[in-house]
């Protein structure tokens, strides 16, 4: 198999996996997302996640 074919297949596999895993996460601001964030260690939250949590889950 050519090297370019192997590289292409690897990139395609990674892209497919990313799309698959991204489709499984709940929408930001939804009830499921808020519950997931409550269970996540707050030290691991990003600044954007903290702001979205405050905006969508507390208010």
PDB file of N, CA, C and O in Angstrom:
ATOM      1  N   UNK A   1       0.852  -1.173   0.000  1.00  0.00           N
ATOM      2  CA  UNK A   1       0.000   0.000   0.000  1.00  0.00           C
ATOM      3  C   UNK A   1       0.899   1.238   0.000  1.00  0.00           C
ATOM      4  O   UNK A   1       1.904   1.278   0.710  1.00  0.00           O
ATOM      5  N   UNK A   2       0.543   2.226  -0.781  1.00  0.00           N
ATOM      6  CA  UNK A   2       1.337   3.446  -0.850  1.00  0.00           C
ATOM      7  C   UNK A   2       1.248   4.221   0.454  1.00  0.00           C
ATOM      8  O   UNK A   2       0.262   4.138   1.187  1.00  0.00           O
ATOM      9  N   UNK A   3       2.303   4.976   0.721  1.00  0.00           N
ATOM     10  CA  UNK A   3       2.347   5.774   1.946  1.00  0.00           C
ATOM     11  C   UNK A   3       1.221   6.807   1.959  1.00  0.00           C
ATOM     12  O   UNK A   3       0.614   7.037   3.005  1.00  0.00           O
ATOM     13  N   UNK A   4       0.933   7.433   0.819  1.00  0.00           N
ATOM     14  CA  UNK A   4      -0.117   8.452   0.773  1.00  0.00           C
ATOM     15  C   UNK A   4      -1.486   7.843   1.064  1.00  0.00           C
ATOM     16  O   UNK A   4      -2.336   8.482   1.685  1.00  0.00           O
ATOM     17  N   UNK A   5      -1.694   6.614   0.619  1.00  0.00           N
ATOM     18  CA  UNK A   5      -2.961   5.937   0.887  1.00  0.00           C
ATOM     19  C   UNK A   5      -3.100   5.649   2.375  1.00  0.00           C
ATOM     20  O   UNK A   5      -4.178   5.815   2.946  1.00  0.00           O
ATOM     21  N   UNK A   6      -2.009   5.216   3.001  1.00  0.00           N
ATOM     22  CA  UNK A   6      -2.043   4.939   4.437  1.00  0.00           C
ATOM     23  C   UNK A   6      -2.328   6.212   5.233  1.00  0.00           C
ATOM     24  O   UNK A   6      -3.115   6.202   6.179  1.00  0.00           O
ATOM     25  N   UNK A   7      -1.679   7.302   4.835  1.00  0.00           N
ATOM     26  CA  UNK A   7      -1.892   8.572   5.525  1.00  0.00           C
ATOM     27  C   UNK A   7      -3.334   9.030   5.353  1.00  0.00           C
ATOM     28  O   UNK A   7      -3.970   9.467   6.313  1.00  0.00           O
ATOM     29  N   UNK A   8      -3.849   8.931   4.134  1.00  0.00           N
ATOM     30  CA  UNK A   8      -5.235   9.327   3.869  1.00  0.00           C
ATOM     31  C   UNK A   8      -6.216   8.513   4.706  1.00  0.00           C
ATOM     32  O   UNK A   8      -7.148   9.069   5.287  1.00  0.00           O
ATOM     33  N   UNK A   9      -6.012   7.211   4.771  1.00  0.00           N
ATOM     34  CA  UNK A   9      -6.906   6.357   5.554  1.00  0.00           C
ATOM     35  C   UNK A   9      -6.812   6.673   7.042  1.00  0.00           C
ATOM     36  O   UNK A   9      -7.816   6.625   7.753  1.00  0.00           O
ATOM     37  N   UNK A  10      -5.620   6.993   7.511  1.00  0.00           N
ATOM     38  CA  UNK A  10      -5.458   7.358   8.918  1.00  0.00           C
ATOM     39  C   UNK A  10      -6.199   8.651   9.239  1.00  0.00           C
ATOM     40  O   UNK A  10      -6.887   8.745  10.255  1.00  0.00           O
ATOM     41  N   UNK A  11      -6.054   9.645   8.366  1.00  0.00           N
ATOM     42  CA  UNK A  11      -6.741  10.925   8.568  1.00  0.00           C
ATOM     43  C   UNK A  11      -8.246  10.722   8.513  1.00  0.00           C
ATOM     44  O   UNK A  11      -8.982  11.287   9.323  1.00  0.00           O
ATOM     45  N   UNK A  12      -8.700   9.929   7.575  1.00  0.00           N
ATOM     46  CA  UNK A  12     -10.129   9.651   7.452  1.00  0.00           C
ATOM     47  C   UNK A  12     -10.660   8.950   8.705  1.00  0.00           C
ATOM     48  O   UNK A  12     -11.760   9.254   9.165  1.00  0.00           O
ATOM     49  N   UNK A  13      -9.894   8.028   9.250  1.00  0.00           N
ATOM     50  CA  UNK A  13     -10.306   7.320  10.468  1.00  0.00           C
ATOM     51  C   UNK A  13     -10.422   8.269  11.651  1.00  0.00           C
ATOM     52  O   UNK A  13     -11.388   8.203  12.411  1.00  0.00           O
ATOM     53  N   UNK A  14      -9.446   9.147  11.808  1.00  0.00           N
ATOM     54  CA  UNK A  14      -9.462  10.098  12.920  1.00  0.00           C
ATOM     55  C   UNK A  14     -10.633  11.061  12.773  1.00  0.00           C
ATOM     56  O   UNK A  14     -11.311  11.372  13.752  1.00  0.00           O
ATOM     57  N   UNK A  15     -10.872  11.531  11.557  1.00  0.00           N
ATOM     58  CA  UNK A  15     -11.991  12.448  11.319  1.00  0.00           C
ATOM     59  C   UNK A  15     -13.325  11.769  11.618  1.00  0.00           C
ATOM     60  O   UNK A  15     -14.214  12.377  12.214  1.00  0.00           O
ATOM     61  N   UNK A  16     -13.461  10.527  11.210  1.00  0.00           N
ATOM     62  CA  UNK A  16     -14.703   9.790  11.460  1.00  0.00           C
ATOM     63  C   UNK A  16     -14.925   9.581  12.951  1.00  0.00           C
ATOM     64  O   UNK A  16     -16.041   9.738  13.447  1.00  0.00           O
ATOM     65  N   UNK A  17     -13.873   9.232  13.654  1.00  0.00           N
ATOM     66  CA  UNK A  17     -13.976   9.019  15.096  1.00  0.00           C
ATOM     67  C   UNK A  17     -14.350  10.319  15.805  1.00  0.00           C
ATOM     68  O   UNK A  17     -15.159  10.311  16.732  1.00  0.00           O
ATOM     69  N   UNK A  18     -13.766  11.429  15.375  1.00  0.00           N
ATOM     70  CA  UNK A  18     -14.083  12.725  15.979  1.00  0.00           C
ATOM     71  C   UNK A  18     -15.546  13.087  15.775  1.00  0.00           C
ATOM     72  O   UNK A  18     -16.205  13.558  16.702  1.00  0.00           O
ATOM     73  N   UNK A  19     -16.054  12.871  14.578  1.00  0.00           N
ATOM     74  CA  UNK A  19     -17.462  13.157  14.313  1.00  0.00           C
ATOM     75  C   UNK A  19     -18.373  12.257  15.137  1.00  0.00           C
ATOM     76  O   UNK A  19     -19.392  12.711  15.657  1.00  0.00           O
ATOM     77  N   UNK A  20     -18.013  10.996  15.257  1.00  0.00           N
ATOM     78  CA  UNK A  20     -18.820  10.049  16.027  1.00  0.00           C
ATOM     79  C   UNK A  20     -18.877  10.455  17.492  1.00  0.00           C
ATOM     80  O   UNK A  20     -19.953  10.483  18.088  1.00  0.00           O
ATOM     81  N   UNK A  21     -17.734  10.769  18.071  1.00  0.00           N
ATOM     82  CA  UNK A  21     -17.701  11.128  19.487  1.00  0.00           C
ATOM     83  C   UNK A  21     -18.339  12.493  19.736  1.00  0.00           C
ATOM     84  O   UNK A  21     -18.967  12.695  20.775  1.00  0.00           O
ATOM     85  N   UNK A  22     -18.193  13.409  18.823  1.00  0.00           N
ATOM     86  CA  UNK A  22     -18.796  14.725  18.969  1.00  0.00           C
ATOM     87  C   UNK A  22     -20.309  14.677  18.930  1.00  0.00           C
ATOM     88  O   UNK A  22     -20.976  15.498  19.561  1.00  0.00           O
ATOM     89  N   UNK A  23     -20.854  13.728  18.198  1.00  0.00           N
ATOM     90  CA  UNK A  23     -22.301  13.602  18.086  1.00  0.00           C
ATOM     91  C   UNK A  23     -22.923  13.067  19.373  1.00  0.00           C
ATOM     92  O   UNK A  23     -24.132  13.193  19.571  1.00  0.00           O
ATOM     93  N   UNK A  24     -22.128  12.481  20.236  1.00  0.00           N
ATOM     94  CA  UNK A  24     -22.645  11.879  21.466  1.00  0.00           C
ATOM     95  C   UNK A  24     -22.749  12.866  22.622  1.00  0.00           C
ATOM     96  O   UNK A  24     -23.458  12.599  23.593  1.00  0.00           O
ATOM     97  N   UNK A  25     -22.074  13.975  22.539  1.00  0.00           N
ATOM     98  CA  UNK A  25     -22.103  14.901  23.658  1.00  0.00           C
ATOM     99  C   UNK A  25     -23.355  15.771  23.598  1.00  0.00           C
ATOM    100  O   UNK A  25     -23.770  16.205  22.524  1.00  0.00           O
ATOM    101  N   UNK A  26     -23.951  16.021  24.760  1.00  0.00           N
ATOM    102  CA  UNK A  26     -25.181  16.813  24.792  1.00  0.00           C
ATOM    103  C   UNK A  26     -24.910  18.267  24.416  1.00  0.00           C
ATOM    104  O   UNK A  26     -23.789  18.759  24.549  1.00  0.00           O
ATOM    105  N   UNK A  27     -25.948  18.939  23.949  1.00  0.00           N
ATOM    106  CA  UNK A  27     -25.839  20.334  23.546  1.00  0.00           C
ATOM    107  C   UNK A  27     -25.589  21.206  24.771  1.00  0.00           C
ATOM    108  O   UNK A  27     -26.187  21.006  25.829  1.00  0.00           O
ATOM    109  N   UNK A  28     -24.690  22.179  24.604  1.00  0.00           N
ATOM    110  CA  UNK A  28     -24.361  23.100  25.697  1.00  0.00           C
ATOM    111  C   UNK A  28     -25.628  23.820  26.138  1.00  0.00           C
ATOM    112  O   UNK A  28     -26.361  24.375  25.320  1.00  0.00           O
ATOM    113  N   UNK A  29     -25.869  23.802  27.434  1.00  0.00           N
ATOM    114  CA  UNK A  29     -27.035  24.472  27.993  1.00  0.00           C
ATOM    115  C   UNK A  29     -28.224  23.557  28.217  1.00  0.00           C
ATOM    116  O   UNK A  29     -29.186  23.939  28.883  1.00  0.00           O
ATOM    117  N   UNK A  30     -28.167  22.341  27.660  1.00  0.00           N
ATOM    118  CA  UNK A  30     -29.283  21.418  27.855  1.00  0.00           C
ATOM    119  C   UNK A  30     -29.238  20.849  29.274  1.00  0.00           C
ATOM    120  O   UNK A  30     -28.225  20.946  29.967  1.00  0.00           O
ATOM    121  N   UNK A  31     -30.347  20.260  29.684  1.00  0.00           N
ATOM    122  CA  UNK A  31     -30.425  19.676  31.023  1.00  0.00           C
ATOM    123  C   UNK A  31     -29.354  18.598  31.210  1.00  0.00           C
ATOM    124  O   UNK A  31     -28.734  18.506  32.270  1.00  0.00           O
ATOM    125  N   UNK A  32     -29.142  17.780  30.166  1.00  0.00           N
ATOM    126  CA  UNK A  32     -28.130  16.714  30.236  1.00  0.00           C
ATOM    127  C   UNK A  32     -26.735  17.309  30.378  1.00  0.00           C
ATOM    128  O   UNK A  32     -25.911  16.796  31.136  1.00  0.00           O
ATOM    129  N   UNK A  33     -26.470  18.393  29.646  1.00  0.00           N
ATOM    130  CA  UNK A  33     -25.158  19.031  29.719  1.00  0.00           C
ATOM    131  C   UNK A  33     -24.920  19.593  31.123  1.00  0.00           C
ATOM    132  O   UNK A  33     -23.831  19.450  31.679  1.00  0.00           O
ATOM    133  N   UNK A  34     -25.941  20.229  31.684  1.00  0.00           N
ATOM    134  CA  UNK A  34     -25.818  20.771  33.045  1.00  0.00           C
ATOM    135  C   UNK A  34     -25.535  19.664  34.052  1.00  0.00           C
ATOM    136  O   UNK A  34     -24.702  19.829  34.943  1.00  0.00           O
ATOM    137  N   UNK A  35     -26.222  18.542  33.912  1.00  0.00           N
ATOM    138  CA  UNK A  35     -25.991  17.406  34.822  1.00  0.00           C
ATOM    139  C   UNK A  35     -24.576  16.861  34.661  1.00  0.00           C
ATOM    140  O   UNK A  35     -23.924  16.531  35.651  1.00  0.00           O
ATOM    141  N   UNK A  36     -24.094  16.764  33.418  1.00  0.00           N
ATOM    142  CA  UNK A  36     -22.728  16.296  33.170  1.00  0.00           C
ATOM    143  C   UNK A  36     -21.711  17.233  33.812  1.00  0.00           C
ATOM    144  O   UNK A  36     -20.730  16.784  34.404  1.00  0.00           O
ATOM    145  N   UNK A  37     -21.953  18.542  33.691  1.00  0.00           N
ATOM    146  CA  UNK A  37     -21.027  19.519  34.257  1.00  0.00           C
ATOM    147  C   UNK A  37     -21.033  19.466  35.783  1.00  0.00           C
ATOM    148  O   UNK A  37     -19.992  19.651  36.412  1.00  0.00           O
ATOM    149  N   UNK A  38     -22.190  19.218  36.378  1.00  0.00           N
ATOM    150  CA  UNK A  38     -22.254  19.103  37.838  1.00  0.00           C
ATOM    151  C   UNK A  38     -21.432  17.925  38.329  1.00  0.00           C
ATOM    152  O   UNK A  38     -20.864  17.972  39.420  1.00  0.00           O
ATOM    153  N   UNK A  39     -21.363  16.861  37.525  1.00  0.00           N
ATOM    154  CA  UNK A  39     -20.589  15.683  37.905  1.00  0.00           C
ATOM    155  C   UNK A  39     -19.110  15.795  37.586  1.00  0.00           C
ATOM    156  O   UNK A  39     -18.312  14.985  38.058  1.00  0.00           O
ATOM    157  N   UNK A  40     -18.735  16.783  36.795  1.00  0.00           N
ATOM    158  CA  UNK A  40     -17.340  16.969  36.395  1.00  0.00           C
ATOM    159  C   UNK A  40     -16.615  17.799  37.444  1.00  0.00           C
ATOM    160  O   UNK A  40     -17.181  18.752  37.979  1.00  0.00           O
ATOM    161  N   UNK A  41     -15.367  17.449  37.744  1.00  0.00           N
ATOM    162  CA  UNK A  41     -14.565  18.192  38.705  1.00  0.00           C
ATOM    163  C   UNK A  41     -14.399  19.637  38.234  1.00  0.00           C
ATOM    164  O   UNK A  41     -13.945  19.873  37.115  1.00  0.00           O
ATOM    165  N   UNK A  42     -14.758  20.589  39.065  1.00  0.00           N
ATOM    166  CA  UNK A  42     -14.734  21.994  38.666  1.00  0.00           C
ATOM    167  C   UNK A  42     -13.330  22.483  38.330  1.00  0.00           C
ATOM    168  O   UNK A  42     -13.181  23.466  37.603  1.00  0.00           O
ATOM    169  N   UNK A  43     -12.321  21.832  38.833  1.00  0.00           N
ATOM    170  CA  UNK A  43     -10.943  22.204  38.505  1.00  0.00           C
ATOM    171  C   UNK A  43     -10.628  21.905  37.045  1.00  0.00           C
ATOM    172  O   UNK A  43      -9.685  22.466  36.487  1.00  0.00           O
ATOM    173  N   UNK A  44     -11.410  21.026  36.420  1.00  0.00           N
ATOM    174  CA  UNK A  44     -11.188  20.659  35.026  1.00  0.00           C
ATOM    175  C   UNK A  44     -12.072  21.441  34.053  1.00  0.00           C
ATOM    176  O   UNK A  44     -12.011  21.197  32.848  1.00  0.00           O
ATOM    177  N   UNK A  45     -12.880  22.364  34.539  1.00  0.00           N
ATOM    178  CA  UNK A  45     -13.726  23.171  33.674  1.00  0.00           C
ATOM    179  C   UNK A  45     -12.871  24.203  32.948  1.00  0.00           C
ATOM    180  O   UNK A  45     -11.919  24.738  33.517  1.00  0.00           O
ATOM    181  N   UNK A  46     -13.207  24.478  31.703  1.00  0.00           N
ATOM    182  CA  UNK A  46     -12.578  25.592  31.005  1.00  0.00           C
ATOM    183  C   UNK A  46     -13.329  26.863  31.371  1.00  0.00           C
ATOM    184  O   UNK A  46     -14.410  26.811  31.958  1.00  0.00           O
ATOM    185  N   UNK A  47     -12.751  27.996  31.022  1.00  0.00           N
ATOM    186  CA  UNK A  47     -13.416  29.271  31.298  1.00  0.00           C
ATOM    187  C   UNK A  47     -14.735  29.356  30.532  1.00  0.00           C
ATOM    188  O   UNK A  47     -15.723  29.865  31.061  1.00  0.00           O
ATOM    189  N   UNK A  48     -14.759  28.871  29.314  1.00  0.00           N
ATOM    190  CA  UNK A  48     -15.988  28.890  28.511  1.00  0.00           C
ATOM    191  C   UNK A  48     -17.060  27.994  29.124  1.00  0.00           C
ATOM    192  O   UNK A  48     -18.236  28.358  29.155  1.00  0.00           O
ATOM    193  N   UNK A  49     -16.652  26.823  29.611  1.00  0.00           N
ATOM    194  CA  UNK A  49     -17.618  25.920  30.246  1.00  0.00           C
ATOM    195  C   UNK A  49     -18.203  26.553  31.505  1.00  0.00           C
ATOM    196  O   UNK A  49     -19.404  26.444  31.753  1.00  0.00           O
ATOM    197  N   UNK A  50     -17.367  27.208  32.296  1.00  0.00           N
ATOM    198  CA  UNK A  50     -17.853  27.858  33.522  1.00  0.00           C
ATOM    199  C   UNK A  50     -18.839  28.972  33.192  1.00  0.00           C
ATOM    200  O   UNK A  50     -19.866  29.121  33.854  1.00  0.00           O
ATOM    201  N   UNK A  51     -18.518  29.751  32.166  1.00  0.00           N
ATOM    202  CA  UNK A  51     -19.420  30.841  31.775  1.00  0.00           C
ATOM    203  C   UNK A  51     -20.735  30.286  31.230  1.00  0.00           C
ATOM    204  O   UNK A  51     -21.805  30.799  31.553  1.00  0.00           O
ATOM    205  N   UNK A  52     -20.660  29.240  30.405  1.00  0.00           N
ATOM    206  CA  UNK A  52     -21.879  28.624  29.863  1.00  0.00           C
ATOM    207  C   UNK A  52     -22.704  28.005  30.975  1.00  0.00           C
ATOM    208  O   UNK A  52     -23.932  28.085  30.948  1.00  0.00           O
ATOM    209  N   UNK A  53     -22.051  27.386  31.957  1.00  0.00           N
ATOM    210  CA  UNK A  53     -22.771  26.785  33.075  1.00  0.00           C
ATOM    211  C   UNK A  53     -23.514  27.861  33.854  1.00  0.00           C
ATOM    212  O   UNK A  53     -24.693  27.707  34.173  1.00  0.00           O
ATOM    213  N   UNK A  54     -22.817  28.953  34.157  1.00  0.00           N
ATOM    214  CA  UNK A  54     -23.454  30.039  34.911  1.00  0.00           C
ATOM    215  C   UNK A  54     -24.634  30.625  34.142  1.00  0.00           C
ATOM    216  O   UNK A  54     -25.678  30.921  34.723  1.00  0.00           O
ATOM    217  N   UNK A  55     -24.462  30.788  32.848  1.00  0.00           N
ATOM    218  CA  UNK A  55     -25.512  31.403  32.026  1.00  0.00           C
ATOM    219  C   UNK A  55     -26.711  30.483  31.837  1.00  0.00           C
ATOM    220  O   UNK A  55     -27.852  30.942  31.881  1.00  0.00           O
ATOM    221  N   UNK A  56     -26.470  29.187  31.626  1.00  0.00           N
ATOM    222  CA  UNK A  56     -27.541  28.271  31.255  1.00  0.00           C
ATOM    223  C   UNK A  56     -28.097  27.417  32.400  1.00  0.00           C
ATOM    224  O   UNK A  56     -29.246  26.980  32.344  1.00  0.00           O
ATOM    225  N   UNK A  57     -27.303  27.185  33.417  1.00  0.00           N
ATOM    226  CA  UNK A  57     -27.736  26.242  34.453  1.00  0.00           C
ATOM    227  C   UNK A  57     -28.075  26.923  35.775  1.00  0.00           C
ATOM    228  O   UNK A  57     -28.829  26.370  36.575  1.00  0.00           O
ATOM    229  N   UNK A  58     -27.540  28.094  36.014  1.00  0.00           N
ATOM    230  CA  UNK A  58     -27.801  28.769  37.293  1.00  0.00           C
ATOM    231  C   UNK A  58     -28.877  29.832  37.171  1.00  0.00           C
ATOM    232  O   UNK A  58     -29.644  30.050  38.109  1.00  0.00           O
ATOM    233  N   UNK A  59     -28.941  30.485  36.043  1.00  0.00           N
ATOM    234  CA  UNK A  59     -29.896  31.588  35.867  1.00  0.00           C
ATOM    235  C   UNK A  59     -31.148  31.129  35.169  1.00  0.00           C
ATOM    236  O   UNK A  59     -32.056  31.928  34.941  1.00  0.00           O
TER     237      UNK A  59
END
